[in-house]
Amino acid sequence: MRVALAVLLTIAAVVLLSGSSEDKRVSIYSTIANYSLPIVERPQVDYVGLLEVLEPLGTVSARTNKDQWRLRYNDAEAEFTANKRAARVRNTNFDLSANFILEGGRGLVPLADLSSLLSRILGGPVTFNPRSRRLFIGSVGIHFTAQISNTTPTTLIMNFSSPVNPAIATEPGKLHMTFIHDPVVASSSPKLTFSSTAITSASFLENNGEAEVVITSTVPVLASFSNNGRTITVGPPPPAAAVTAVPRVLPAAPGLALAPAPPASTAAPASGALHYFAVVDASHGGEERGAALTEQMAEKDVTLAFARLLRQELNNRGLRTLLVRDADTSLTLDQRAAMTNAAAPVIYVCVHAASQETGVRLYTGLSPSGGENVGPFRDWDAAQSPFLTLSDAVATSVAAALHAKQISVRTLTAPLRPLNNITSAAIAIEIAPPSGDVSQLNSAAYQQPIAAAVAAGVADARDKLQVTRE
């Protein structure tokens, strides 16, 4: 977000399962952790560090004595000899497919032997797909079904056995869902064809520690998520009118925003009305990728993953939450502000991500002076002005919750959009990688504590926020 914020200002884990396209990696999935490791290439043989493989799974140690390398994992012991194939695991002889390599105290074993070694060390079933370099410990695979709906327009409904969070990209005629850290496995067939002229097929691919589902269509399509990440619906985007025709608080005239209604009575809300306590806005989306955090990681994907976690954490605390975007969708800043104001929440949280520095930065608005107010309408760029004190109070509460979790945080003010256009308390949160390790930025293990702390801080400020609805 550092680049993104600069542009805005001028205008007004566990290890992540990813790597550059040139890096060969093996991905490991278990009930304890999902992670990936680099492959060490030696002449005609791929190797992986055995200690590094086992570290996320339990208590492990290794020691070297000359050319002997001994490893202990819980109650299992294994012994290897440098430049030899013969090894012993749990007091049983084991022959490697190539020589064991000892480099600076690091023990490297042939990738082809990893499945058999882990099965003996862990004492359970291990499945390895050598072509895609994906290894499954136990029954952890996520299965899915895909079927065409009978609705108009036609959509493809995909149901997964566990929540998933793929990276989504589109190109003419195709939508790509890349499962970087989810152990998704193929359905009954690697390619499914559908009797639909709009969405014709779905293909399952695996490569370099990742799985991908490619949806082929004859019309532009987007993906949306439901059922806590267990269902993905692929279909045409809503008409432009459906995006902008919000029930209220669209600017009544250029540069104006509808001011919040005066305090309401205790009358019950209209039947069927949706009342959201919080709106969470994952920045960027669609063709607007945001900052290029790594060669493969775009800011828009990180912000969406974090926004979903934050929604869940807020919902868990009884704070009904709406996502401005729950798919790879393009929205203008004015659309985001108008949609938020239409939902009439008591708190708006905008999410950004950065590859530089570490920890979390919290922003509140800094509204410009002046501006024309006409009757119930307020200057669009100064809509946040009446809520700045409340926004600062929320930021203070969130910062305290982050500090309590020993998460580094800084609070700042800036004339940011769409913060300045929001007619409720509003903050922006920018997450940066731990210890400068950008690869962990999109890891749920890193994002979850931050999301929990932010939600706790918002919940702690609930009494102050509720004043706006009393």
N, C-alpha and C positions, 0 to 999 in steps of 0.2 A: 504493500500500500504506500510505501514511501514515495514512489514515482506517482502513483495515483493521487495521493494527497497534494503533492506539489502542483499537479495539474488543476485540482479543485481549488486550491488556494489562489492560483493565478486567475481562475475564472471568478470568482466572488470570495517410543516409543518403543521400548519396542522399536524397531527399525521400520521405516516406511517401505512397503513392498514396491519399490520402483528403482529405476536406474536409467542412465542414458541408453539410447538405442544401441550403442556400441558395446556396452558392458554386458557380459554374460552373468546371469544371476540364477540362483536356485531359491525358490520360495517354499517355505515350510509352514504347514498349517496344523494346529493342534488345539485342544480345548483350553490350553493355558495361554498360548500366544500365537499370533500369525506374524511372520517376519520373513525377510529375505537376506541373503548373503552373497557377496561377490564370488565368482568362480576364479580360481587361480589356474591359469593355463601353463602347462608344461608341454614339452614336445609330444604332440599327438594324444595327450591325456588331460582331462579336466579334473582339478582337485578342489577340495573345500576344507576349511579349518574345522576339525571335529570339535574342539573345545568351544568355538564360537557357535556351532550348531546346537550344542547342549546347554549353553549358558542360560537362554531364556526359559528352559524347561524345568530346571531344578538346581540343586546344589552340585557343583562340579568343580574339580580341581585337577591340575596336571603338574607333573614334575619331570625334570630331565636329569638323567645320569649318563653322561657321555653320549653314546648313540642310542640309549634306551629312553623311551618316552612312555610314561605311565599315567593313565587317566582314571579318575574315580568319579562316578556319577551316582549319588545316593549310596546304595550298597553294591553297586556293580563296578568291577575293575576291568580295565583293558590295558594291554601292553603291546607296544609296537617297537620296531627296530629300524633305524634310519637305513634307507636304501635296501630294505628287505620286504618281501611279500608276506612272510610268515608273521602271524600275530596271535594273541590269545585274548579271548573275551569271555569273562565269567569262567575262567579256568578251562576253556575249551579252545582248541586250535581253530584258527580262521585264516584262510589264504586270501589275500587281496588280489585284485586283478592287475595291479601294477605296484611298483615299489612305494612304500611309505616314505614321505619326505619330511625331514625335520629342518626347519629354518628359524634360527634365532629363538628356539624354544617353542615354536609354533608347530603343531602336528597337522600335516596335510594328508588326507586320505583321498583315494580316487572317488570321484562323484558316483561312478557306477556301483560302488560298494556301499554307498551311504544307507540305502534302504535296509540291506542285510545287517549292517553294523548297528543301526539304530534299533532294529527289531530285537537283536540280542541284548543290547545295553538296556533298553527300556522295558523289555519283556512283554511286548505287545505287538499288534499288527501295524505294519508300515507299508504304504503303497507309494510307488514312485513312478511318475511319468517322465521317462528320460528325454523324450522329444521336446516337451515344453518346460522341463526342469521344475516340476511342481511335485512336492512330496507331502503326503497326507498321513498324519499320525492318528490312528484310530478312525472311527467313523465320524469325520468332521465335515464331509462334503455337503455343500448346499445344492439341493436339487431344485429344478424349476419346471413349471408347465407354461405353455403359451397357447393362447387360443384367440381367435377373432371374435369380436363382439357382434351382436345382432343390432347394434344401434346405428344411428345416422348422426354424424359421420362414423365410418368404421374405425375401430380402435383395436389394438393388440393388447391383450391383458396378460401379463406375466406374473405368476405367483411363485414366490421363493419360500423354501422351507425355513429360512432364517432371514433376518434383516440384512440388506445389502446396501452398499453405497458406492456405485460405480462412477467412474469419470465418464462424462458424456461429451461426445463431439459429433458434429453433423457435417455432411457434405452433400452435394446434389444427389438425391436418390438413395442416400444411406444415412443411418444413424448408428454410431458406434458406442457401445457401452463396455468400458474396459474395467474389469474387476481386478484392482491392484492388490487389495488385501482381503478379499473375500474368497473362500475356497469353493467357488462355484464350479460344478461339474456338468458335463453334457447331459442333456435329457436322453430320451430313447434314441434319437438320431441327431448327428451333428448339424443337419440342415433340415429345417421344417418349412414346408411350403403351404401357402394358404390360398383358399378360393376367394381371393379378394383382389380387385383391380387396383386398390389403393396401397395396401400393404401385402407384398407378395411372398416374402420369405424371411426367415431368421436363421442365421448360421452361427454355430459355436466354434470358436478358434482358440488355440492355446499356443503361446510362444514366450520364451524367455521369462518364465516365472509369472506370467499373467494369463488371464482368460478374457475372452472378448465375445460379445454377442453383436452381430452386425444385422441390423434390420434393413431390408431393401424395400423401397416404396416408390410409387410413381408420383407422390405428392409430398410436399414438405411436412415433416412430422417433428414433434417434440415429445419428451418423456416427462411424466409427472409421477410422483411417489405418494403412496398411501399405505394404510395398514402398518404404520411404524416401520416403513422401509421394506416390508415383505411383498408389496405389490407395486409393479411398475406398469403404467398404462402409456402406450405409445399411440399417438394419433395426431391429426392436424391441429395446428395452433388455433386458439379461439379467434374469431373475427376481431379486427382492430377495434371495432365499436365496443366489444365485450371487455376489452382491456381498459378503455378510457371512460366508459359509461358507468362511473361509480355512483352510488346512490346520493352522495352529497359531498360538499367541500371541494369540488373542482373549482378552479378560479372562475368567479362569475364574470370577471373582466380581466384583460391582460394585466398581469402584475398584482392581482388581488387574490386573497384567500379568505374564505368565510371564517369569521371569528367563532370560537366555541360558543355553544348555546349557554345562556345563563343557568345557574343551578336549578336542577330539576326537582320536582316534588318527589315524594316517596311512591308515586304511582308505579305499578308494575310495568315492565317493558312490554311492548306489543308482542303478541303471540308469534313465535317463530323467529324473533329477532336474534341475531348473533351479537353477543357483546364480548369483545376481546379485551383482556387486561393489557396485553403486550402485543406489539408488532415487531417482528425480527426481520431485518432486511439484509439478505446476502448480496453484497455489492457485486457489480459487473454481471456478466451472463451473456449467453449467445455469442455473437461475433465480438463483443467487448470482453476480452479475456482478462483484462486487468494486468497486474505486474507478472512478468515471467519469472516466477520464483526459482525454478530450475528449467532445464531444457524441456522437461516433460510436464512440469507442474505449473498450472496457471492459477492465478489468484482466485478466479471465479469458482474453481472447483473446491478450493480450501474453504472459502467463505460459505459455500452452500453446505458442505459437510459440517462445519462448525454451527451454522444456523440451525440445522436439524437437531444437533445435540442440545443446543441451548433451548430450542422449543420443547424438547422432551423434558429437560430439567425444570423448566418453568411450569409445564403442565403437571409434572410430578408434585409441584408445590401448590397445586390448585389454581395456578394463574393461566387462564385460557390464553393461548398464544396463536397468532396468525403469522405465516411466512409470506412476505411480499412475493417471493418467487420460490417455488419448490421444484424447479426444473431448470434446464439450461436455456433461459428465456432472456431476451433483450428488453429492457425497460429504460425509459429516460428518467432523469432525476425528477422532473415534474410529475411523471406518472407515479413514481414511487411515493412522492410526497402526497399526491392527491389520493392514492389508494390507501395510504396510512390514515390520512385525515378522515376519509370516508368510514374507516373502521372505528374511528373515535376511541382509540386506546388511551390508557393513562400513561403508557411508557412506550417509546420507540427506541429500538436498538439497531444501529447500522453496523455491519460486520465487514472489516477489511483484514488483509494479511500482508505481511512484509517479509522479505528475506534478510534484511539488515537488522542489526542490533538484536536484542533478546527481550523476552518478557512480553508485557502487555502495555499498551498505551490507551488511555481513555480520553475522549474528546467531548467537549460540550460546545455549543454554538457561541458565536460572538456577533450578534446582530448589528447591522449598521444603523446609524442614527437617521432620523428623518423618515421619509416615506409617506405616502398619501393614504389615509384611512377614510373610507367612504361608508357611512352607516355601519351595517354589520360586517363589512368587509375590511380586511387589514392588508397593508402592503405585503405582497408575497414574500419578499426577501426579509421582512421583519416579523413574520408570523410567529417565530419562536420567542420573540422578546418577552412576552408576559410569563414565559415558562422557564426563563434562564435560571432563576433562583432554585426552582424545583429540580431542574436538570442537574445543577451543581450538587444538590443534596443527594440525588441518586448516584452520581459519579463518586461522591465521597463514600457512600455506603458500599458501592461495588468495590472501590479501591480497598476499603477496610477488609472486605471478605477475601479479596485476593491476597492481601498481606497475611491474613490469618492462615492461608494455605501455603505461605512462603513463596508466593508467585510475585516476581518483580513487576511493579506497575508504576506508570507515570501518568499524571493527569494534566491535560492541556486544554486551552481554548483556541478556537479558530473559526473564521467565518465560512464554515463548510456548508455545502449543499449535499443532500437535501435537509440537513439539520435545521437550517434557518427557515425552512418552509413548513415545518411541522408544528401543528397546533396542540402539542402535548409535551410533557417532559421528553427529552430526547438526548441520547448519547450515542457516540460511535466508539467501537472497540476495535483495536488493531492488534492482532496476535502476531508475534514474531517467534522464530525458532529458539528452542532451548540451547543455550551454550553455543549459539551460532550454527548449529547443525540443521540446515535447511531441510534435510531429508526427513526429519521427524515432524515437520510442520503440519502435515496432513494426517498424522497418526492419531487414531482415536485415543490411544493411551496418553498422548500429550494434550489433546483438545478437551477430553472429558473433565479433568480437574478444573480447567479454566472455565468451562461452561457451567459446572456445578457452582463454582465460586461466584460467577456473575449472577446466576439465578438466585443464589443465597443473598447476595447484596441487594438485588431488586426486591426480593421478598422482605428483607429487613426494612426496606423503605416503603413497604406497602401502606402503612398508615398515612404517611405523608402524601403518597400518590393518590390514595382513595379520596383525599380532600377534593380533587377535581371532579368527583362524581357525586359528591354529597350536596 
